[in-house]
Amino acid sequence: MNQFVEKYGQILLPLITPYDANEEVDYGKYAELIEYLIQNDLCDSLIVTGTTGEASLLTFDERVKLMETAVKTAAGRKPVIAGTGCASTKETIALTNKAMDLGIETCLVVCPFYNKPTQEGLYRHFKALAEATKADIMLYNIPIFVGVNLEAETVRRLAALPNIVGVKDEAGINPTQVTDFFLATQDVDPDFAIYNGDDVMLLPTIVQGAMGLVSGGAHIFGHEIRAIFEAFEKGENEKAKELFETAKAELGKDTFTFDMVVDADDAPQKVAQVVKEQLETALEGLTINLTVEPKKQRVQDMQDGTFELGLTRWGPDYADPMTYLGMWVTGNSNNYGLWSDADYDAIIAECTTGDLCTDPEGRWEAMYDAESIVLEQAAIFPLYGQCNAEMISSAVTGVDFHPVALNRVYKDAKKSV
């Protein structure tokens, strides 16, 4: 297991900062909140004065007192990480060393806000910090608030410094940047920790190699987040290794090489690279070569069945499982593996044109059966589904919401005066 994950866990919770009626920090309520989170086991570690804690609105002394309160209240029951990023390098160093004095070993440090430094400026900022403190540093990339993105090459350079141990990326801004960070740091520091900082991007970033989540939402639904991690980790890797070794023995081969066709676009190439890395890591002796093609050519090759592995994607056209299940009937143009099963075809026909069309419960059960058949027999591996979230003012009405395809339609939207 990654050393950082082993020490701090997968759910890092950035604490909110409570205020009283006079807009003064309420340290008593802060302690009560920490106690509640620990008693209910809603997270693995606590982060003090991060973005969720409104660090940019706090004074230096208020941030230090919140750190003191967190360390005292947690009392070793949960690790405490300090958010010590400031607009200047000088103040960042001072606050980080103050956190060290309080017994906090790791600090989450955001890129300097408002200044919009260059990549070289970011490198020098974090390098100066790393050289001025003994604390372990987790980089914090959130370009929507600081105005500059911490690029993968810069993270790669910083990962070579011994006490820069990881990065938190606000993944919703760049949904596949976790992949960039993963690939950029593996040969520099294989133990470099990569965390997603966007709740709604949890599953897509786990697939890309994210090891955990920095989640403000864990204040409320930490148990649900933990359940997602646990469900994902139940993938039968050991069973896969066992079967792979059996295949080696039966075929008298120690190595296998397969080609995977993938679109020439940036996002699918990044996903394919992670799939390649994970499969080759899990199954010793397996090599996957990526064949990058224009989408039109990739689709044609897969429709012709002239491929070994293929990475594809599908957006549902309507809110019914049949938008996916219908793809795998014999002869469908999206049935890329040219798979065929008479029982499956019969179920789909019954659900689309047969008696089950007027029996909702029976149709639903039959579609479950069809799904089991196709996942068991057709070598189809769903990876993830992408989603997004929008905050809409209560003054805006008339927005139509749909579960699939065009999720939001604004043609009838109106703003009340």
N, C-alpha and C positions, 0 to 999 in steps of 0.2 A: 504493500500500500504506500502511496505517496506520503512522505514524512509530514508535510503540512496538514494533509487531510487527517492523518492519524492523530495529530495533536489538537487540531481545531475543529474537526468534523466537517460535515457537508453543508450545514445550515448556519451561516453567520448572520446574526440579526443586528442591523443598525438601529440602535435605540432612538425612539422619539425623545424630545426634550420637553417636559411639561413646564408650563408657566402658571403663575398665579394671576389674580385679577389686576395686579399692578405691573404685569409684564416682567416680573422677576422670575428667575429660574426656581422651580419648586423642587428642591433636592429631596425632600421627604417623599413626595409622590414618585420621584425618580427611583428611589430605593424600593418603594412599594411595587412599582412596575417590574423592576428586576426580580424581585422576590416572586411575583406572579409568574413571570416567564420561566424561572427556574423550577418552581413547584409544578408547573404544568408541562415541563420539558418541551417547550415550543421551539427550541433551537439547540445548537451545539456550542456556540460561542457568542459573546456579546461584543458589539462594536460601539464605542463611545464617540460622540461628536462626529458622526459621518454626515452625509448629505441629508439623510432622513432626520437626523438630530439638529438640523439647521445650524451647522457649524459656522457658516459664514456670518451669522447674526450674533454669535457669541463672542465675548471678550476672551482674551488669553486666560485670565484668571478664572472665568466661568468654565472654560473647557477643562482646566486643571482640576477644579473642584468636582466636576462631573466624573472625571477619571477616578479621583479619590473615592467618591461615593460608590462607583461601580465596583472597584477593587474591594472595598470594605464589605459591600453587600453580597457580592458573589462569593467571597471568602473561599476561593478555590473550587467552588462547585461547578462553575463554568469558566472557561478561559475568557479573558478580557483583551480585546484588541483596541488600540486607540487610533482614532482618526486625527491625524496631526498635520494634514496638508493646509498650507496657508498661501497667500498670494506671493510672498517673498521667500527666497531660499533661507535667509537669515532667521526668520520667525519659524519656519518649518523645522529647522535644525533645533532651535531652542525648545519648541513644544515637544518634539520627538524625544529629546534628552530628558525633559521633565517627565514624560511618560515612563521612560526607563527608570528614573529615580523612584517612581511609584511602584515599580515591580512589573510593569507591562513590558513584555518581551517583543511583541510584534506591533507594527504600526501600519495602518492603511493610509497611504499618502496620495491625495489627488493631485493632478497636474495643476500648476499655478493658474488660478483663475484670473480673468480680466486681461492678462498681459498678452495672450496669444503668442507664446514663444515658438521659435522654429524647432524642428526635430533635434538639431544640435543643441539648442537652448534647453530643451527638455532633458536631453542626455546629461548635460553638464549640471543641471539642477539636481537630478536624482543621484548623480555620481558624487556631487559635493555632500549631499545628505548622507549617502552610504559611508563616505569616508569620515564623516564627523560624528557618527554614532555607532554604537554596538548593537542597536536594535535591528531585528529583521524587518525588512521593508516589503510590503505588498503594494505594487503600483496600482493606481486607481484611474481608469480611463473613462471619462464621461464627457465627450466632446460637446454635447448639446448645452452643457452648462459652462464649460471652461473655454469653449470657442476653438479648440484645436484637438485633433485626434492623435493619440499616441500610436504611431505606426509600428507594424510588426518588426521591421528592421531595427528600430530604436529599442524595442523591448528585447530583441535578440542581443543587442550590445549590452544592455543593462543586466540581462540574465547572467552574464559572465562575471558580474560583481558578486562576491560570496554572500553578502547579506541582503541582496535583493532576491527574494524567494518566490515571488508570484505576481500575478496581475488579476485585478477585477475589471471586467469589461462590461460596460452598459450595452448589452448585446443588441437591444432593439434598434440602436442607431445603425449598426452594421451587422446584420444577422449572421454573417459567416466569418466575422473577424476572429472568433474564438479559434477557428481552424487555422487562420494565419498565425496566431500566437503559438498554437500547439506545434505547428510545423517549424516555425522559426526558432524555437527554443529546445527542441528535442536533442539535438546534438551538442548544444552548449551546456544545458543542465536538464537531464532527463527527469529530475525531481521537481522541476519548476511547476508551481501550482497555478492553475488557471481556473478562475471562478467567473460565473455569469452574474451580472448584477441586475437582471431584468426578469421579474417573476414570470411574465407571459412567455418568455423564451426558454423556460427550463428544459423541456424535452428536446427541442431542436439543438440546444447547446450541449446537452449530455452526449448526444450522438456525435458531435464534433470533437469531443474530448474534454469538455468542462468537467471539473472534479467536484464542484459544489456550487452553491447559490448564496449570494448576499441578498437577503430578502427582508424588506420592510414589511411585506405581507405576512411574514411569519409571526408577527404580533398576534394575528388572528387565526391564520390557517397553517401554522407550523406543522401540525400533525399530518395534514393532507400533503404537504411538501415532502415530508419524510416518507410517506406511503408511496409517493411517486418514485423517489430514489430506490426504495426497497423493491418495488415492482420491476423497475428497469434492471436492477442488479440480479434478478432471478433468472436472467438469461442463462441457458444451460451450457456455459462455456466448457465445463469439465466433460459433459456428455459429448459435446462437439469434438473435443480433443480425442476422446475415446474412439468415436466413430472414424475420425480421420486416421488414427493409428491403425484401425482395423482395415481401412481402405488401402493403406500403404502395404500392409502385410499381404492382403489378398491379391493386389496387383503387382507385388514385387518391386515397388518403387518407393524411394525416399523423398522425392520432390515432385511437385506438380506446378505447372504454370498455366494460367488462364488469362485471356484478354478480356477487359471490360470496356465496352463502348460507352462514351459519355459525351454530352453536348459540349460545344466549344465555349459556352458561356462561363463566366467566372464562378457563379454560385455552385452549379453542379460539379465543376471540376474540384472545388474545395471539399464538397461532400464526398465525392469519389475518393479523394486522397485519404480522407479519414477512414472510410470503409476499408480501403486497401491496407492502411496502417494497422487497423484493429484486427482484421482477418489474418494478416501475416504475423502479427504478434501472438495471436491466440493459437494459430495452427503452424507449428514449426515445419518447414519444408514447403510451404505454400508461397508462390509468387504470383502477384496479380499485376499485369501490365495494363496501363490505361491507354486506350485508343481514343483520342480526342477528335470529334467529327462535328461538322455543322449539323444542327438539329435535323434538318431535312434528310441528310444522309444517314444519321443515326437511326431515325424512325424507319427509313426504308430497309436498312440492314436488319433491324429487329423484326419488321413485318415479313421479310423474306426468310427469317430464321437463320441468317448467316452471322451468328454471334455466339459467344460462350457465356458471358455475363453482360448485363446491360443495366445502366442506371436511368430510370425514367421517372416521370412525375405525372400526376393526374389531378385536375381540379374538378370537383363534382359539378354536374349541370343542374341537378335538382336534389331536393332534400329527401332522398330515399336510398337505402343501401344498394338498390339495383343499378344506380349510376356507376358503381364499382363492379358488382357481381356480374352484370351483363357483359363486361369486357371479356370474360373467360369462356364464353360458350364456343363451341366448335365453329371455326371459320370467322370469328370476329376479327376485324383488322387490328384491334389492340391486343389480341391474344398472341403476343410476340413469340412465345415459346412453342406455338403451334400445338399446345396441349389439348387433349380431348378426353372427355369422360361422359359416357352415356347417361349415368345417373345424375350427374351435375346438370347436363343439358335438360333432362326431364324435369328437374326441380325448377330451373329457371323458366322453362316454358309454362309450367303449372302456375308459377307466380306472376307471369306477365300476361298470359292469354287464357289460362285455365280457371278452374273453379276457385282456386285460392285468391283470385283477384277480389272476390267479395267476402273473403274470410280473413280479416286483418290479423287476428291472433295466429291462425294457422299459417298464414303467409309469412309472418315474422319468424315463427319457429322453423319453417322450411328454409328461409334464407340463412338462419344460423347453421342449419345442416349443410347448405351449399358452401358457406364460408369455410366450414371445417374441412370439407373435401378439397377445396382449392388451395388452402394453406398447407394441407398435408401432402398433396400430390404434385402441385404445379411449380414448386421451387420459387415461390413469390415471398419476398421479405419486406413487409412494410417498415419504413425507417422512422418517419416522423410526419406530423402535420403542422403546418405553419399557421399562426394566428396573429392578430394584432388587436390593440385596444385604442379607443378614442374617447376623450372626454368632451361631451357636448353640453353647452350651456342650457340651463332650464328655460331660457328665453327663446330657444330655437325649437320649433315644432315642425311636423310634417316629414321627418326623416324616416324612410322605410328601411327596416332591417330584415335581412334575409340570412338564413343559416349557411347558404352556399352561394357559389358564383359571385355576383356583385353583392357583397355583404351589406353595403349601405347605398341607398339611392336618394339623391338630394334634389331631384327635380321639383318636388312639391314642398321643399323646406322653406320655412318662413321664420323671420325673427320678429318677435313682438316688441313693441316700443315701450 
